[in-house]
Amino acid sequence: DDESYVFLAAAHALSAVADVIPGEVMPYLLEQFETEKREKTRRRLGEALVLSVRRRGEAAPAYAQKLGRAFAAGAANDRAERDRLACLSCLSELAPLCRDVDGWGLDALDLAMAGLDGRD
């Protein structure tokens, strides 16, 4: 639908700006993700962050810790199910891009296991 095209174009635009000034854009997007109250907007910010990190290439690990902790917190049981699923998806895309998941890897594992066995 038209809304999906607009979102995708916006996500790519944010990633392109992050390519030029990552030190400013990545912390800004992360702050917006952590403070956003609307679930749909929050999910979209998470996707834009993952897209931006993918484009970072070798620099991706520089953002891994903060993003991993934010996505793990977003996947916590006190969140709406769709929000939790989106954050778990973001974690699954983030992990292979990083050299080190210390500080959030075990949280992500526990959250994923809880999802597999239906624990809430």
Secondary structure, DSSP 8 states (H G I E B T S, - for coil): -HHHHHHHHHHHHHHHHHHH-HHHHHHHHHHHHHH---HHHHHHHHHHHHHHHHHHGGGTHHHHHHHHHHHHHHTSTTS-HHHHHHHHHHHHHHGGG-S--TTTHHHHHHHHHHHHHT--
